[in-house]
Amino acid sequence: MTAGAGAATGVDGSGDGNGGGNGKGRGDRTGPGESSVYENARLQFECAADLMKLDPDIRRILSATTNEIVVNFPVRMDNGRVKIFTGYRIQHNGILGPFKGGIRYHPAVDLDEVRALATWMTWKCALADIPFGGATGGVQVDPAEYSINEIERLSRRFTVALGANIGPDYDIVAPDVNTNPQIMAWILDAYLCTVPPHERQRSRRVVTGKPVESGGSAGRAKATGQGIVRMVEMWAREHGVDPGGLAYMVQGFGNVGAHAAFLMERAGARLTAVQDVSGAIANPDGIDPEELAKHARRNGGHVRGYPGASPIDDLTFFSTAADVFIPAALENQINHRTAPLLKVKVVAEGANGPTDPAGDRILQQKGIDVLPDVACNAGGVIVSYFEWLQNKRGERWDLDEVDGRLRKRMERSYCRVRETATTYRTDWRTAAYIVALERLQTVYKERGIFP
Ligand code: GLU
């Protein structure tokens, strides 16, 4: 079995993967004439920094990443030959606490993408008010091309290559696109082999998103999806709409997209179209997400060929009439080509960076609301924080406790962003950034710059 059909996909709800089976919707992340993801992240930051008049020194600090680790490391393939892979860990900012963020396996992983993802993690943690900084890592690899054993060796060797650049109170890793609890268990195991025996117990929290039996938290697998659905419910209530009457479409049917769909279904909403790397499908009468997940599991993680819906092309997918669009795949999916097609009322960003600046402008012109990624998909890192806390305190929280605490934090973020958008008369993305930047600015002002 290739990893793409099993271990390295998030389709069974086991990965964090803000992505589909192979972690993406269709469409390249960057096409001709499209800006880099890091450039997009920078433009979003500058827009918020201008509006809130961020202190120029703090602005300079937050414009740069703190550490950029690039490792080339060898992995023995099943055929006996050695292959060299390139891995990254970018630590954007650690003023609020240890660096925190996922590890992505994808052929498009590069310095530009990981810088952007790490920067977004800083804003996400600050906005969620959890004591973590921002980081992200990744390996440039298409896991579908490798066996599970090769992916295990790659994961372990990447961990050893990162060495002391990660640590339980220094930089804590988690799943992202195409990585999952099994891969987190391998990373943890390899890491623990590198620390002295008496430090192993307290070091387990170097990884979150672990399998529950290996110290993971109840509710972590569905956390990102759950946070998204909570924000959609808040949005619906505010607009006088019954969440049970919503029609929605999802891009990417990995851990995030699938769990969001399961929970939307439970709220009574109707899934009308889904797109992943294999193609797009639609059924105006509704697609059963559980049945679709079963189909995807049998089908290499892909939605194509699901008998309960008709195949549609990508343009038709984006033109589907629905109330809510949940992009849960890769960056830059809502752009100058696709944004004009959208007929939804709100975009709930499950992926990181799914909307580029041109897409954002078009959504604004069309009056489509955006629940921005740094707020909307924070459920994953919030429950990662709960997992880290449980490990640190030697506790185990039950699902009700995790769900209740997550819900409260998502509601708090939603309200903070809404208030800030009103105060500054701005869009929700900029408002979310301002909430995060105000927190960071306060701490920098309190602590000052050494020496
Ligand atoms: N990869 C997820 C994200 O982008 C989760 C990160 C974490 O749990 O640390 O938010």
Residues whose N, C-alpha, C, O or C-beta is under 5 A from the ligand:
A	BS01	LIG	D16 K100 G101 G102 I172 A174 P175 D176 N377 G380 V381 S384
